[in-house]
Amino acid sequence: MLDLQPGQKLARGVARHLTSLGFVSVEEFVPARGLRVDVMGLGPKGELWVIECKSCRADFQADGKWEGYLEWCDRYFWAVDTEFPVDLLPEGTGLIIADAYDGEIIRMAPDDPVAPARRKMLIQKFATHAARRLHGLRDPGFGI
């Protein structure tokens, strides 16, 4: 826990909160070439949430790709800690306040459903990614 970066600590708390809502999640998920989301959540009804974790103002200001993530999820959230200046975050996006242990949805993101064919592809990619991660933990020398 001590060697985690601030954004990784936020992602951990977000993942814990998503679990309490019945979601499963993966960190550093690549929905398409050139994109890497901090946390992708898959809900009990197949809903897809993207959560970008921002540890400080500079981290947020350096992120120029976030709008490209909108077409890959049903809801888009920012996750920040209690010290983050939330007035910087764009309207029309969700807000989660988090730490390394939990999170809380402060503002629900608008629902903009992903097209069915894209949803199917994303859920398959999510499952494959999660299974490969698990395999890597069980058999780190195998290298799939």
BELVENUR-V951385 format. One record per pair of residues at least 12 apart in sequence whose C-alpha atoms are under 8 Angstrom apart, sorted by the first residue. I is the first residue (numbers start at 0). J is the second residue. Records with the same first field share a line. If there is no record, write none. Layout:
I: J + J
This chain:
5: 54
6: 52 + 53 + 54
7: 52
8: 98 + 99 + 100
9: 52 + 53 + 54 + 78 + 79 + 80 + 97 + 98 + 99
10: 26 + 37 + 38 + 52 + 78 + 99
11: 98 + 99 + 100 + 101
12: 97 + 98 + 99 + 100 + 101 + 102
13: 38 + 78 + 95 + 97 + 98 + 101 + 102
14: 38 + 40 + 101
15: 100 + 101 + 102
16: 101 + 102 + 103
17: 40
20: 42
21: 42 + 43
22: 40 + 41 + 42 + 43
23: 40 + 41 + 42
24: 38 + 39 + 40 + 41
25: 38 + 39 + 40 + 125 + 129
26: 38 + 39
27: 39
28: 125 + 128
30: 71 + 121 + 124
34: 64 + 67 + 68
36: 49 + 50 + 51 + 68
37: 49 + 50 + 51 + 52
38: 50 + 51 + 52
41: 122
45: 122
46: 72 + 73
47: 71 + 72 + 73 + 74 + 118
48: 72 + 73 + 74 + 75 + 76
49: 68 + 71 + 72 + 74 + 75 + 76
50: 75 + 76 + 77 + 78
51: 76 + 77 + 78
52: 77 + 78 + 79
53: 77 + 78 + 79
54: 79 + 80 + 83
55: 79 + 83
56: 83 + 84
70: 113
71: 113 + 117 + 121
72: 111 + 112 + 113
73: 110 + 111 + 112 + 113
74: 92 + 93 + 108 + 109 + 110 + 111 + 112
75: 92 + 93 + 108 + 109
76: 92 + 93 + 94 + 95 + 107 + 108
77: 92 + 93 + 94 + 95
78: 94 + 95 + 96 + 97
79: 94 + 95 + 96 + 97 + 98
80: 96 + 97 + 98
81: 96 + 97
91: 108 + 109
92: 106 + 107 + 108 + 109
93: 105 + 106 + 107 + 108 + 109
94: 106 + 107 + 108
131: 143
